[in-house]
Amino acid sequence: MSTTRPYSPGDRGPEPGAGGASGASGGGASREGAIAEGVPKGTPASAPVGGGRTRRMSFDGESGVVPLARDFTRQALYAWGWLPAANADQRAAAEDVLLVVSELVTNACLHTEGPDELWITCDNKVLRIEVSDRGGGEPAPRTPHRAGRPGGHGMFIVQRLCLDWGVIRTPGATGKTVWAEVGGPGAPGAPGAPLG
C-alpha cells in the first residue's frame, strides 16, 4: 500500500531516534534530521554510517547507477549478515532487497533527472531503502496492472515485495524520497515467514 508515512506501523522495537541513526528520526521526521545526527561531516558518500547499520551512496556525477546501487546494496547485505544466504528464506529476502533497490533507482532514472542518494538502513527485523531525487510527481503502481505489457511494473513489484512503502517530501524543497521496507528472513510478511 502506498502511503506517506515515514515508517510503517507495528512493533519494530525501539524507536529509530532512540539511539543511533537508522535513516529517520522518531516522530515521523524525514531522513534529513537523521543526516545531521547520524552522519559525520566529511563522511565519504558511500561509507557506512551509524555503526555500520546505515549506509549512504551519492550518485553525484555517476553513470550506470542501477548496477552501482545493486553492488553497493549487495556489499551492505554481506556486511550485515544477509549474505551469504544460509537457506532459501535468506536468499529470497536478499534477492527481494536487490530487486527493490533496482526498481526504485530505475524509476528515479526514468521519471526524474536521476537519483541523488541511496540510503539503506537495517535493524533486526526490517531493511529500509530510501532513494531521493529532485523530481516531482507521485510514484504509484500502474492500475490496472497488466502483466503482459512491457513497462509499468516497477512500483507494482515494490508494492508486492515490501512490507510498506511511501514518499517523503520536505515542505518548500524540490524533490522527494521514495522509501520501501523489506522484512528480514523470518520477519512477519517476509519470504518464508510463518503465516498467521
C-alpha positions as CSV (number, residue, x, y, z in Angstrom):
1,M,0.0,0.0,0.0
2,S,1.4,3.4,-0.9
3,T,1.5,5.8,2.0
4,T,3.2,9.0,3.0
5,R,4.1,7.7,6.5
6,P,7.9,7.7,7.0
7,Y,7.6,4.3,8.9
8,S,5.1,1.5,8.8
9,P,3.0,0.7,11.8
10,G,3.7,-2.2,14.0
11,D,6.2,-3.4,16.5
12,R,9.7,-2.7,15.2
13,G,11.4,-2.5,18.6
14,P,12.9,0.8,19.9
15,E,12.0,4.0,18.0
16,P,14.6,4.9,15.4
17,G,15.6,8.1,17.2
18,A,16.3,6.3,20.4
19,G,19.9,5.6,19.7
20,G,21.9,5.5,16.5
21,A,21.0,6.6,13.1
22,S,18.5,4.5,11.2
23,G,17.5,6.6,8.3
24,A,15.0,8.8,10.0
25,S,14.5,10.2,13.4
26,G,11.5,9.3,15.6
27,G,8.2,11.1,15.5
28,G,7.7,10.9,11.7
29,A,10.5,13.3,10.9
30,S,12.1,13.0,7.5
31,R,15.5,11.4,6.9
32,E,17.0,14.9,6.7
33,G,17.1,15.1,10.5
34,A,19.0,11.8,10.7
35,I,21.6,13.0,8.3
36,A,22.8,15.7,10.7
37,E,22.6,13.3,13.7
38,G,23.9,10.1,12.3
39,V,26.4,11.1,9.5
40,P,29.6,12.9,10.5
41,K,30.6,15.8,8.3
42,G,33.1,14.8,5.7
43,T,31.8,11.2,5.6
44,P,32.5,9.7,2.1
45,A,29.4,9.3,0.1
46,S,29.5,5.6,0.0
47,A,30.7,5.0,3.6
48,P,28.8,3.0,6.2
49,V,27.4,5.3,8.9
50,G,25.6,4.9,12.2
51,G,27.7,2.0,13.5
52,G,27.6,0.1,10.2
53,R,23.8,-0.4,10.2
54,T,23.1,2.6,7.8
55,R,24.8,3.1,4.5
56,R,24.6,6.0,2.1
57,M,25.6,6.3,-1.5
58,S,25.6,9.5,-3.5
59,F,25.0,9.3,-7.3
60,D,26.5,12.7,-8.0
61,G,28.3,12.5,-11.4
62,E,27.9,8.7,-11.6
63,S,26.7,6.8,-14.7
64,G,25.4,3.3,-14.7
65,V,23.6,4.0,-11.4
66,V,21.4,0.8,-11.3
67,P,24.3,-1.7,-11.2
68,L,26.2,0.7,-8.9
69,A,23.3,0.7,-6.5
70,R,22.9,-3.1,-6.6
71,D,26.6,-3.6,-5.9
72,F,26.5,-1.1,-3.1
73,T,23.5,-2.9,-1.6
74,R,25.0,-6.3,-2.0
75,Q,28.1,-5.2,-0.1
76,A,25.8,-3.9,2.7
77,L,23.9,-7.2,2.8
78,Y,27.2,-9.1,3.2
79,A,28.3,-6.7,6.0
80,W,25.0,-7.2,7.8
81,G,24.9,-11.0,7.5
82,W,22.0,-11.3,5.0
83,L,24.6,-12.8,2.6
84,P,25.9,-15.3,2.0
85,A,22.5,-16.8,2.5
86,A,22.4,-19.9,4.7
87,N,19.0,-21.0,3.4
88,A,16.3,-20.3,0.8
89,D,14.5,-17.8,3.0
90,Q,17.6,-15.7,3.5
91,R,18.4,-15.9,-0.2
92,A,14.8,-14.8,-1.1
93,A,15.0,-11.8,1.3
94,A,18.3,-10.7,-0.1
95,E,17.1,-11.0,-3.7
96,D,14.0,-9.0,-2.8
97,V,16.1,-6.2,-1.4
98,L,18.3,-6.1,-4.6
99,L,15.2,-6.1,-6.8
100,V,13.5,-3.3,-4.8
101,V,16.7,-1.2,-5.0
102,S,16.9,-1.7,-8.7
103,E,13.2,-0.7,-9.2
104,L,13.5,2.4,-7.1
105,V,16.7,3.6,-8.7
106,T,15.3,2.8,-12.2
107,N,12.2,4.8,-11.5
108,A,14.3,7.8,-10.5
109,C,16.2,7.4,-13.8
110,L,13.0,7.1,-15.9
111,H,10.8,9.7,-14.3
112,T,13.2,12.3,-12.9
113,E,16.7,13.6,-13.7
114,G,18.0,10.5,-11.9
115,P,18.6,9.6,-8.2
116,D,20.6,11.8,-5.8
117,E,21.2,9.4,-3.0
118,L,20.5,5.8,-1.8
119,W,20.2,5.1,1.9
120,I,20.0,1.6,3.3
121,T,19.2,1.0,7.0
122,C,19.0,-2.3,8.7
123,D,17.6,-3.2,12.1
124,N,16.9,-6.7,13.4
125,K,13.5,-7.1,11.6
126,V,13.4,-4.7,8.6
127,L,15.7,-3.3,6.0
128,R,14.7,0.2,4.8
129,I,15.6,1.5,1.4
130,E,15.4,5.2,0.5
131,V,16.1,6.8,-2.9
132,S,16.0,10.5,-3.1
133,D,15.7,12.6,-6.3
134,R,14.8,16.1,-7.4
135,G,11.7,15.2,-9.3
136,G,8.0,15.9,-8.7
137,G,5.2,13.5,-9.4
138,E,4.0,10.7,-7.2
139,P,5.1,7.2,-7.8
140,A,2.2,4.7,-7.9
141,P,1.6,1.2,-9.3
142,R,0.0,1.4,-12.7
143,T,-3.6,0.5,-12.5
144,P,-4.9,-1.7,-13.8
145,H,-1.7,-3.7,-13.7
146,R,-1.3,-5.6,-17.0
147,A,1.4,-8.3,-16.6
148,G,1.7,-8.9,-20.3
149,R,2.6,-5.4,-21.2
150,P,6.2,-4.1,-21.2
151,G,7.0,-1.4,-18.6
152,G,5.0,-0.1,-15.8
153,H,5.8,-2.9,-13.3
154,G,8.3,-1.2,-11.0
155,M,6.0,0.1,-8.3
156,F,3.8,-3.0,-8.6
157,I,6.8,-5.1,-7.8
158,V,7.8,-2.8,-4.9
159,Q,4.3,-3.0,-3.5
160,R,4.2,-6.8,-3.7
161,L,7.7,-7.4,-2.2
162,C,7.7,-4.8,0.6
163,L,6.0,-4.6,4.0
164,D,5.2,-1.0,3.1
165,W,6.4,1.9,1.0
166,G,5.8,5.6,0.6
167,V,7.0,9.1,-0.3
168,I,8.6,11.7,2.0
169,R,8.6,15.3,0.8
170,T,10.2,18.2,2.6
171,P,8.0,21.3,2.6
172,G,9.5,24.1,0.5
173,A,12.1,21.8,-1.1
174,T,12.1,20.3,-4.5
175,G,12.3,16.5,-4.9
176,K,11.2,13.6,-2.8
177,T,12.4,10.5,-1.1
178,V,10.8,7.2,-2.0
179,W,11.2,4.6,0.7
180,A,10.4,0.9,1.0
181,E,10.8,-1.6,3.8
182,V,11.6,-5.3,3.3
183,G,11.2,-7.8,6.1
184,G,14.2,-9.8,7.1
185,P,14.2,-13.6,6.9
186,G,11.6,-14.9,9.3
187,A,10.0,-11.4,10.0
188,P,6.2,-11.1,9.5
189,G,5.5,-10.6,5.9
190,A,9.0,-11.7,4.7
191,P,9.7,-14.7,2.5
192,G,9.5,-17.9,4.5
193,A,7.8,-16.2,7.5
194,P,5.1,-18.1,9.2
195,L,1.7,-17.0,8.2
196,G,-0.8,-16.3,10.9
